[in-house]
Amino acid sequence: MRDYIKRFIIAIIMAICVSLLFLGGKHSEAAGINKNEVITNHWIWPADGIISDTYGTRHGRHKGIDIAGRINTPILAVLDGVVEKSYYSNTYGNVVFIKHQNGFVTVYAHLNKRQVYKGQKIKQGDCLGEMGQTGQATGTHLHFEVHHFEWRYDKKYALDPEKLLGKADVGESVQAGITKVGDSVLAASSQIRSQQHDSSATLNKYVVKEGDTLYTISHKLKTSVRAVKNLNHLTTDLIKPKQILYVP
């Protein structure tokens, strides 16, 4: 009888331990997902243009998205990071690789010009170069890729960029500086006049806070509402919290 009771108690203890391990594992997994959602909620689109090709086409060999646009359209960093590579490739043409702290690597290919160098620290929205048709490219466009952990020749860790930037079908227009927060989209500047394009002006990024208006922002930064609207190509006075504005 005593042996039976001991076995029964041991079985209960083991069941409790297994339950705790299971719950702990679920909690860690959920925490990881939530953290990843926070990380990817603030990516911005890298260029103005029209989606000309999406991830997974060409029998699964196309491991990025293509944004077709005008020659020399500014190409923006989607997130803070460090330039891992900046060079000319026979396939990618002028290409920039950026390593981000969250473990992602982004690739910007077929650029007409590169404006950053290996090891350079980059802020979200910084101009990396200009859209072009270098390397194995048909037409002027940006080929943009996202990789988790590292870029490999076999592109084992490639991800669909639209999962991080937001959904856009072929033929749809996208705007540089747009960021996705949940289901809503917050607009930033559509065309960035970087310091490389206008040496007479130095631009700063301003993140809109709760209660901000264009008037309070321009007054605080000693500029005009018209200057802020023109610089960011705003057609109305409507702005939203967490929106990125470029100011003199």
Phi, psi and omega per residue, in radians:
M1 nan -0.758 3.131
R2 -1.091 -0.718 3.123
D3 -1.083 -0.653 3.129
Y4 -1.132 -0.759 3.135
I5 -1.120 -0.732 3.122
K6 -1.056 -0.791 -3.130
R7 -1.105 -0.666 3.140
F8 -1.122 -0.755 3.136
I9 -1.133 -0.764 3.131
I10 -1.070 -0.706 3.136
A11 -1.096 -0.724 3.123
I12 -1.110 -0.781 3.137
I13 -1.055 -0.763 3.137
M14 -1.108 -0.696 3.128
A15 -1.111 -0.710 3.116
I16 -1.109 -0.766 -3.135
C17 -1.075 -0.769 3.135
V18 -1.100 -0.705 3.121
S19 -1.091 -0.743 3.133
L20 -1.120 -0.711 3.111
L21 -1.100 -0.727 -3.132
F22 -1.119 -0.794 3.137
L23 -1.136 -0.683 3.120
G24 -1.100 -0.706 3.121
G25 -1.136 -0.714 3.111
K26 -1.129 -0.681 -3.139
H27 -1.119 -0.758 -3.139
S28 -1.119 -0.730 -3.131
E29 -1.108 -0.771 -3.138
A30 -1.107 -0.700 3.134
A31 -1.088 -0.695 3.134
G32 -1.126 -0.703 3.134
I33 -1.141 -0.790 -3.135
N34 -1.072 -0.729 3.124
K35 -1.078 -0.739 -3.126
N36 -1.142 -0.649 3.116
E37 -1.095 -0.708 3.125
V38 -1.116 -0.742 -3.111
I39 -1.066 -0.765 -3.003
T40 -1.595 0.013 3.138
N41 -1.305 -0.250 -2.989
H42 -2.078 0.379 3.047
W43 -1.290 2.570 3.090
I44 -2.005 2.686 3.076
W45 -1.179 2.468 -3.010
P46 -1.476 -0.207 -3.072
A47 -2.825 2.672 2.940
D48 -1.314 2.512 3.051
G49 2.742 -2.841 -3.122
I50 -2.146 2.346 3.113
I51 -1.134 2.091 -3.119
S52 -1.900 -0.267 3.071
D53 -2.818 2.607 -3.078
T54 -2.052 3.066 -3.092
Y55 -1.197 2.394 3.007
G56 1.574 0.013 3.102
T57 -1.366 -3.085 -3.121
R58 0.986 0.874 3.128
H59 1.039 0.608 3.072
G60 1.489 0.013 -3.067
R61 -1.501 -0.275 -3.115
H62 -1.503 1.829 -3.003
K63 -1.746 0.598 3.102
G64 -2.831 -2.890 3.039
I65 -2.151 2.668 3.109
D66 -1.973 2.308 3.078
I67 -2.055 1.909 -3.130
A68 -1.488 2.453 -3.128
G69 -2.845 -2.888 -3.126
R70 -1.419 2.638 3.076
I71 -1.005 2.411 3.108
N72 1.225 0.291 2.991
T73 -1.077 2.311 -3.128
P74 -1.053 2.413 3.085
I75 -1.899 2.174 -3.020
L76 -1.879 2.597 3.022
A77 -1.245 2.289 -3.076
V78 -1.346 -0.301 -3.064
L79 -2.831 2.812 3.064
D80 -1.036 2.633 3.086
G81 3.067 -2.877 3.130
V82 -2.250 2.385 3.127
V83 -1.181 2.035 -3.141
E84 -1.513 -0.655 3.098
K85 -2.560 2.572 3.010
S86 -2.647 1.809 -3.014
Y87 -2.792 -3.122 3.087
Y88 -1.828 2.264 3.118
S89 -2.084 2.546 3.119
N90 -1.101 -0.515 -3.123
T91 -1.663 -0.901 -3.108
Y92 -1.377 -0.277 -3.013
G93 1.194 -2.564 3.023
N94 -1.176 2.088 -3.015
V95 -2.389 2.557 3.101
V96 -2.208 2.302 3.042
F97 -1.939 2.303 3.096
I98 -2.127 2.264 3.079
K99 -1.678 2.235 -3.116
H100 -1.874 2.674 -3.066
Q101 -1.102 -0.431 -3.119
N102 -1.443 0.131 3.069
G103 1.651 0.050 3.103
F104 -1.635 2.657 2.988
V105 -2.148 2.257 3.094
T106 -1.959 2.563 -3.063
V107 -2.188 2.321 -3.116
Y108 -2.173 1.894 -2.954
A109 -2.060 2.855 3.112
H110 1.192 0.459 -3.116
L111 -1.188 2.558 3.033
N112 -1.301 -0.674 3.105
K113 -2.450 2.553 2.996
R114 -1.880 2.409 -3.088
Q115 -2.127 0.253 3.131
V116 -2.316 2.862 -3.087
Y117 -2.248 2.797 -3.119
K118 -1.018 2.324 3.128
G119 1.583 -0.145 -3.110
Q120 -1.282 2.361 3.073
K121 -1.388 2.367 -3.031
I122 -2.152 2.440 3.024
K123 -1.810 2.649 3.083
Q124 -0.957 2.273 3.134
G125 1.632 -0.156 3.082
D126 -1.131 2.534 3.128
C127 -1.413 2.137 -3.109
L128 -1.637 -0.405 -3.086
G129 2.934 -2.758 -3.079
E130 -2.280 2.530 -3.109
M131 -1.110 2.471 -3.118
G132 -2.660 -2.689 -3.081
Q133 -2.492 0.630 -3.086
T134 -1.481 2.786 -3.104
G135 1.285 -2.673 -3.136
Q136 -1.515 1.347 -3.100
A137 -2.205 2.422 3.036
T138 -1.893 1.808 -3.101
G139 1.551 2.786 -3.134
T140 -1.338 2.102 3.133
H141 -2.897 2.895 2.983
L142 -1.797 2.211 2.962
H143 -1.707 2.076 -3.033
F144 -2.082 2.263 3.138
E145 -2.201 2.691 3.022
V146 -2.246 2.317 3.102
H147 -2.252 2.457 3.081
H148 -1.664 2.312 -3.112
F149 1.420 -1.063 -3.081
E150 -2.876 2.756 3.001
W151 -1.498 2.295 3.062
R152 -2.203 2.713 -3.118
Y153 -1.028 -0.650 3.123
D154 -1.427 -0.055 3.097
K155 0.965 0.719 -3.114
K156 -1.052 -0.606 -3.030
Y157 -1.786 0.334 -3.124
A158 -1.175 2.490 3.096
L159 -2.151 2.728 3.064
D160 -1.278 1.992 -3.107
P161 -1.013 -0.474 -3.097
E162 -1.195 -0.341 3.061
K163 -1.213 -0.382 -3.128
L164 -1.812 -0.524 -3.074
L165 -1.672 -0.464 -3.025
G166 2.059 2.702 -3.062
K167 -1.339 2.356 3.057
A168 -2.624 2.183 -3.117
D169 -1.538 2.860 3.093
V170 -0.995 2.310 -3.132
G171 1.676 -0.225 3.131
E172 -1.482 2.550 3.107
S173 -1.476 2.508 3.039
V174 -2.212 2.793 -3.019
Q175 -2.233 2.242 3.112
A176 -1.057 2.388 3.096
G177 1.619 -0.097 3.111
I178 -1.309 2.374 3.089
T179 -2.158 2.564 -3.111
K180 -1.797 2.178 3.063
V181 -2.171 1.835 -3.041
G182 1.123 -2.198 3.127
D183 -1.684 -0.108 -3.097
S184 -1.701 2.736 -3.141
V185 -2.088 2.234 3.133
L186 -1.891 2.190 -3.036
A187 -1.563 2.420 3.003
A188 -2.051 -2.785 -3.105
S189 -1.109 2.408 3.134
S190 -1.516 -0.462 3.092
Q191 -2.460 2.046 -3.069
I192 -1.591 2.105 3.025
R193 -1.537 1.598 -3.082
S194 -1.270 2.929 -3.127
Q195 -1.097 -0.452 3.115
Q196 -1.187 -0.486 -3.106
H197 -1.586 -0.385 -3.098
D198 -2.491 1.590 -3.035
S199 -1.207 -0.243 -3.109
S200 -1.471 -0.163 -3.090
A201 -2.263 2.419 3.047
T202 -1.940 2.179 -3.077
L203 -1.780 2.550 3.052
N204 -2.166 2.688 3.076
K205 -1.629 2.417 3.066
Y206 -2.221 2.223 3.114
V207 -1.683 2.110 -3.080
V208 -1.116 2.331 3.133
K209 -1.856 2.877 3.072
E210 -0.986 2.286 3.103
G211 1.577 -0.167 3.124
D212 -1.201 2.563 2.941
T213 -2.275 2.904 3.104
L214 -1.062 -0.598 -3.140
Y215 -1.168 -0.831 -3.113
T216 -1.157 -0.624 3.121
I217 -1.163 -0.841 -3.112
S218 -1.132 -0.645 3.116
H219 -1.164 -0.740 -3.127
K220 -1.118 -0.667 -3.070
L221 -1.690 0.136 3.065
K222 0.996 0.858 3.050
T223 -2.378 -2.912 -3.119
S224 -2.012 2.737 3.093
V225 -1.057 -0.733 -3.132
R226 -1.066 -0.705 -3.137
A227 -1.118 -0.744 3.133
V228 -1.142 -0.752 -3.133
K229 -1.146 -0.755 -3.140
N230 -1.133 -0.730 -3.098
L231 -1.132 -0.592 -3.100
N232 -1.804 0.121 3.099
H233 0.985 0.729 3.107
L234 -1.529 2.330 3.133
T235 -1.752 -0.200 3.084
T236 -2.317 3.039 3.100
D237 -1.551 0.075 -3.079
L238 -1.320 2.165 3.023
I239 -2.340 2.817 -3.067
K240 -2.308 2.679 3.078
P241 -0.985 2.455 -3.134
K242 1.334 0.026 3.042
Q243 -1.205 2.472 -3.139
I244 -1.699 2.148 3.075
L245 -2.036 2.559 3.038
Y246 -1.811 2.251 -3.047
V247 -2.263 2.677 3.119
P248 -1.118 nan nan
